Amino acid sequence: MSQSIRERTSELAVFKTIGFSDMTVMTLVLVESLVLCIIGALLGLGITAIMMPALSEMVSVSLGEISLDVSVILSGLGIAIITAFISGFPPALGAMRLKVVDALKKD
């Protein structure tokens, strides 16, 4: 997220120039981080759900029956949300504090 925001500093400056508030810019960065993490978690959990029957058959002899419970899915989504905020908050804070003049001067 930090690299993404660094690369788009001028875009964020334009947002602020056309009237987006500091909190709106911060929210946009946090929502982007959240969407990326949720998509990644859903893809990972989906692939796991597809592979679970075959995996269960392979390890059932030594480990017994395994399954993908709802609690595991909810935990995965919860961890994705926490990761999104941990990885997105510092860049979002930097985007919120961004001064338009300084950001446009870099280009």
N, C-alpha and C positions, 0 to 999 in steps of 0.2 A: 504494500500500500504506500509506503514511503516513496519508493521509486516512481510509482504511478502518479503520485501527487507532484513530485518534483518535475516530472516530464510535462505535466499539464498546468504548471504555475500560471502561465499567461491566460489559459482558459478560465481559471478561477478568478483571475484579476478582471477579465471581461465580465464574468458573472456579477462581480461586485460593482463594476462600473455601470452596468445596466440596472442596478437596483436590488440585487439579492443581498439580504442581510448577512451579517457574520454567522449567525446561528443557522441560517438556511444553507450556507456553504458548508458548514460543519456537518449538518444533517445529511447533505448530499454525499459527503465522503463516508460517513458512517453507514449509510444505507448501501452504498456501493460495496463496502467491505462485508456487510451482512449478506448481501445477495451472493457474492462470490463464495463465501464460506458455506452458506446454506446449499447452493448448487453442488459444491464439492461434497458435502455431507450426504446429500440425497443420492448423488451418483455412487458414492462408496457404499452406502447402506443398500441401495438397489442392487448393485453387483453382488454384495454379500448375500442378500435375500435370494438371488437367483442361484448362487453357488452353494447355498447352505444344504440343500438335500443331498447333493453329491458328497460334500464334505462330511456330512453327518454319517453317511454310509461308510466312508473310508476310516473314520476314527471311532466308530461305535464299538469296535472290538476292544480297544484299549481304554477309551475314555467314557464309554457309555453314550447314551443318547444326548445330542446337543441340539439346541434350537435357537432361533433368533426371536427373543421375546420382545414385547412392546417396550419394556423398560430399557432394553439395550438401544432400541431405536430412539426413544426419547432422550436417553443419555447422550447418544451421538449428536442429536440435534442441539441439545443443551450445550455440549462442548463446542459445537460449531458457532453458536451464538456468542459464547464467552470468548472464543478465539477471535471472532470478528471484532468485538469491542476492544480487546487487548491490542490487536494489530492495527485497528483503525483509529483508535483515539488519538495517539500522538500526531499522525499526519492530519487528522481532522482539526486538532487544536492549532497546528501550524497553518492550515488553510484558513481557519477563522481569524488568526492574528495577521494574516498576510496584508501587507500594504500594497495598494494598487500601483502606485508609482514605482516602487522597488521591483515589483513583479514584472511590469512591462518594460522596465529599463534593461532587464537581463537579455531580452531578445534583440 
